[in-house]
Structure formats: structure tokens, C-alpha cells
Amino acid sequence: MTVKVKDMTAEELQKLIKETVNDVVEDLLEDILGLSSEDYIKSIVEARKDYKEGKITKLEDLP
């Protein structure tokens, strides 16, 4: 079943927009904090290197 905007009350639409904006702002703040951390950047570089070298185990392969 698909809900259309015309089927929502003004309050439901307002709540949906507010939650969506809050989620996006939280994600942006998390990205900003993460990218301003030198340790975080180093861990990304190391993870990419491990991936390229095949040192990563797929979730499907875990017991």
C-alpha cells in the first residue's frame, strides 16, 4: 500500500519533514566530527588498504 501526501494530515506531513531534516542534520554533524578527527581519517585509509589487499571477510563468510 502506498501512502500519498494527499492522504496525510498536515501534522503527519510536518512530523515526517521534521524527522527527515533531523536525521540529515545528525548525519552531517557526524560526518563533520568524523572527518575532523585525524585518527578517523587514518582508520579509513587503513580500511581501504585492507580491502584492496583482500584482508576483508564478507559477512556471508562469517560463522
N, C-alpha and C positions, 0 to 999 in steps of 0.2 A: 504494500500500500504506500503510495506516495502522498506526502502532505504538501500542499501548495501554500504559498504565502497568503493567498486569499482565504484559506481555511483557518488561519491562525488569528488569535486575538491580538490586539495591539500589545498587550502585556507579554504574551508569549514571544512575539517578534522582538520586542525590546530586550527580553531576557536572553534570547538567542544571540542577538547582536552584542550585548554586554559580555556574555561568556566568551564569545569568539574573540572580541577585542582583548579581553583579559588574558586569554591563552596566548595570543600573538605577542602581547607585551611581555609576558613571562618568558616566552621563548627567546625574544630579543635580548632581554636582560641577562638571561642565562648564557647566551652566545657572547655577549659583550664581556661578561665576567670571565668566561672560559678563555676567550681569545686574548684577554689581558694578562693571563697567567702564563709565565714562561714554562713552568712545569707541564701545563696542559698542552701547550704547543709541542713540546718535546715528546710527550706521550703520543700525540697524533703522528708525528714524524716516525717514531719508532713502530707504531702500529702499522703504518703504511709499508714500512720496510719489511716487517714480518710477513705481511700479506703478500708482497711481491716475491718473497723468498719461500713462500709456501708453508710457513710455520703456523698457519691458522687451521684450526679444526672446525669443520662445519657442525652446526647444531645437530644435524641429522646423523652425524657420525658419533655423537656422544652417547655413552651407555644409558 
